[in-house]
Amino acid sequence: VGDQVGEELHDAVTIGQDDRGGSWLLNIEDLSVVVTGDSVAVSDFARFVAAEVACNPWSKHTALDVVGIAGEVVAMSPERIHVHGTPTAAATQAVADAVHTIDRLTEHNVDTPTARALQTDPDPWPSRLLIVDHPDMVDELDQLVRLVTDHSGRTATAVMLPDQDHAEGFEIHIDERRQLTIPAVNLTVQAVGLTAAE
């Protein structure tokens, strides 16, 4: 059962705690997530997400690319986490992987969760998370965001853009009190966070 649950929660990450101490998770796979609000709280949130993806047993097939943030977590899983100086190379690889996944899923006529649950292919269905802090919206990154948005459930890819007030995507807002709000579902919890020193 644990392995099956893990496949369903491939890129689920903890986002915060409610006032009763309950933890809230968000499956970020196939989302372009824009995190707005207090810059320190937003950065700590993005760093926590990176660290959790590095440590979660259900994220073992997730490659993590970071640009401008969370380089400190590489030691947690150096074979899966890659630090890039600019978003271009990371986004180019992510686009290629997303297109490959779309093509594989088209062959089987399923979406990613179904392919994993049914084990429709002897090869695993890996995923990728790209976190880019203060990005220049280069063509490759823009193309990746469009792919993720236009092919929901079929890219096995997530993009997180911290501190981006003007970008479009699934919005998470974190204020200076570290209250995290997801406007789309009217959810407010206390945000997780991890400082660079931690």
C-alpha positions as CSV (number, residue, x, y, z in Angstrom):
1,V,0.0,0.0,0.0
2,G,2.8,2.4,0.8
3,D,4.3,2.1,-2.7
4,Q,1.0,2.7,-4.3
5,V,0.3,5.7,-2.1
6,G,3.8,7.0,-2.9
7,E,3.1,6.7,-6.7
8,E,-0.1,8.8,-6.2
9,L,1.8,11.4,-4.1
10,H,4.8,11.5,-6.4
11,D,5.4,15.3,-6.0
12,A,3.2,16.0,-2.9
13,V,4.9,18.5,-0.6
14,T,3.9,19.9,2.8
15,I,2.8,23.5,2.5
16,G,1.8,24.3,6.1
17,Q,-0.1,23.5,9.2
18,D,-3.7,24.5,10.2
19,D,-4.7,25.9,13.6
20,R,-5.4,22.3,14.8
21,G,-1.9,21.1,14.0
22,G,-2.9,19.3,10.9
23,S,-0.4,19.2,8.0
24,W,-1.5,20.2,4.5
25,L,0.1,18.8,1.4
26,L,-0.2,20.0,-2.2
27,N,0.6,17.8,-5.2
28,I,2.6,20.3,-7.3
29,E,3.2,17.9,-10.2
30,D,1.8,19.4,-13.5
31,L,1.5,22.8,-11.9
32,S,3.2,26.1,-12.6
33,V,3.3,27.5,-9.1
34,V,3.8,31.2,-8.5
35,V,4.7,32.1,-4.9
36,T,4.0,35.7,-3.9
37,G,4.3,37.8,-0.8
38,D,7.0,38.4,1.8
39,S,10.3,37.7,0.1
40,V,12.0,36.1,3.1
41,A,9.0,33.9,3.9
42,V,8.7,32.9,0.2
43,S,12.4,32.0,-0.1
44,D,12.2,29.9,3.1
45,F,9.1,28.2,1.7
46,A,10.7,27.3,-1.6
47,R,13.8,26.0,0.2
48,F,11.7,23.8,2.4
49,V,9.9,22.4,-0.7
50,A,13.2,21.6,-2.3
51,A,14.5,19.9,0.9
52,E,11.3,17.8,1.3
53,V,11.5,16.6,-2.3
54,A,15.1,15.6,-1.7
55,C,14.0,13.6,1.4
56,N,10.5,12.2,0.7
57,P,10.6,8.5,-0.1
58,W,7.8,9.0,-2.6
59,S,9.8,11.6,-4.5
60,K,12.7,9.2,-5.2
61,H,12.0,9.4,-9.0
62,T,11.9,13.2,-9.0
63,A,14.8,15.2,-10.4
64,L,15.1,18.6,-8.8
65,D,16.7,21.6,-10.6
66,V,17.2,24.8,-8.6
67,V,18.3,28.2,-9.9
68,G,19.1,31.0,-7.5
69,I,17.8,29.2,-4.4
70,A,18.1,26.0,-2.3
71,G,21.6,25.1,-3.4
72,E,22.2,24.1,0.3
73,V,20.0,21.0,-0.1
74,V,22.1,19.4,-2.8
75,A,24.0,17.3,-0.2
76,M,20.7,15.6,0.8
77,S,20.4,13.9,-2.6
78,P,23.3,14.9,-4.9
79,E,22.3,12.4,-7.6
80,R,18.9,14.0,-8.1
81,I,19.4,17.7,-7.3
82,H,21.2,20.0,-9.7
83,V,22.1,23.7,-9.2
84,H,22.1,25.9,-12.3
85,G,23.4,29.5,-12.7
86,T,20.7,30.5,-15.1
87,P,17.3,28.9,-15.9
88,T,18.1,28.3,-19.6
89,A,19.8,24.9,-19.4
90,A,17.5,23.6,-16.7
91,A,14.4,24.7,-18.5
92,T,15.7,23.2,-21.8
93,Q,16.2,19.8,-20.2
94,A,12.8,20.0,-18.5
95,V,11.1,20.8,-21.7
96,A,12.7,17.8,-23.4
97,D,11.7,15.5,-20.5
98,A,8.1,16.9,-20.5
99,V,7.7,16.3,-24.2
100,H,9.1,12.8,-23.9
101,T,6.6,12.1,-21.1
102,I,3.7,13.5,-23.2
103,D,4.7,11.3,-26.1
104,R,5.0,8.2,-23.9
105,L,1.6,8.8,-22.3
106,T,0.0,9.4,-25.8
107,E,1.3,5.9,-26.8
108,H,-0.5,4.4,-23.8
109,N,-3.5,6.8,-24.0
110,V,-3.4,7.6,-20.3
111,D,-2.4,10.4,-18.0
112,T,0.6,10.2,-15.6
113,P,-1.2,9.1,-12.4
114,T,-2.9,6.3,-14.3
115,A,0.3,5.2,-16.0
116,R,2.0,4.9,-12.6
117,A,-1.0,3.2,-10.9
118,L,-1.3,0.6,-13.7
119,Q,2.4,0.3,-14.3
120,T,1.7,0.6,-18.0
121,D,5.4,0.6,-18.9
122,P,8.3,-1.4,-17.4
123,D,10.3,1.8,-17.1
124,P,9.4,4.2,-14.3
125,W,7.5,7.5,-14.9
126,P,9.9,10.0,-13.4
127,S,9.0,13.6,-12.6
128,R,10.9,16.9,-12.5
129,L,10.6,20.0,-10.4
130,L,12.3,23.2,-11.4
131,I,12.5,26.0,-8.8
132,V,13.7,29.3,-10.2
133,D,14.1,32.3,-7.9
134,H,13.8,35.8,-9.5
135,P,13.8,34.4,-13.0
136,D,14.4,36.2,-16.2
137,M,11.6,34.7,-18.2
138,V,13.8,33.3,-21.0
139,D,12.1,31.6,-23.9
140,E,12.9,28.1,-22.6
141,L,11.3,28.8,-19.2
142,D,8.3,30.4,-20.8
143,Q,7.9,27.4,-23.1
144,L,8.1,25.0,-20.1
145,V,5.4,26.9,-18.2
146,R,3.1,26.8,-21.3
147,L,3.7,23.0,-21.7
148,V,2.8,22.4,-18.0
149,T,-0.3,24.5,-18.3
150,D,-1.5,23.2,-21.6
151,H,-0.9,19.5,-21.0
152,S,-2.3,19.1,-17.5
153,G,-1.7,15.7,-16.0
154,R,0.7,14.7,-18.8
155,T,4.1,16.3,-18.3
156,A,5.2,14.9,-14.9
157,T,6.7,18.3,-14.4
158,A,6.3,21.1,-11.9
159,V,7.7,24.7,-12.0
160,M,7.9,26.9,-9.0
161,L,8.6,30.6,-9.3
162,P,9.2,32.2,-5.9
163,D,8.8,36.0,-5.5
164,Q,7.0,36.5,-8.8
165,D,4.2,39.0,-8.4
166,H,3.6,39.4,-12.1
167,A,3.9,35.8,-13.4
168,E,0.8,33.7,-14.1
169,G,0.2,30.3,-12.6
170,F,-1.2,28.5,-9.5
171,E,-0.8,31.2,-6.9
172,I,0.4,30.7,-3.3
173,H,0.7,33.8,-1.2
174,I,2.7,34.1,2.0
175,D,2.6,37.2,4.1
176,E,5.1,38.5,6.6
177,R,3.4,36.5,9.4
178,R,4.0,33.4,7.3
179,Q,0.3,32.9,6.7
180,L,0.0,30.9,3.5
181,T,-3.1,31.4,1.4
182,I,-4.1,29.6,-1.8
183,P,-6.7,32.0,-3.2
184,A,-8.1,29.4,-5.7
185,V,-9.4,27.3,-2.8
186,N,-9.7,29.9,0.0
187,L,-7.2,28.0,2.1
188,T,-5.0,29.6,4.8
189,V,-2.4,27.8,6.9
190,Q,0.8,28.6,8.6
191,A,3.5,28.2,6.0
192,V,6.4,25.8,6.3
193,G,9.9,27.2,5.9
194,L,13.6,26.5,6.0
195,T,16.3,29.1,6.3
196,A,19.6,28.9,4.5
197,A,21.3,28.3,7.8
198,E,18.9,25.5,8.8
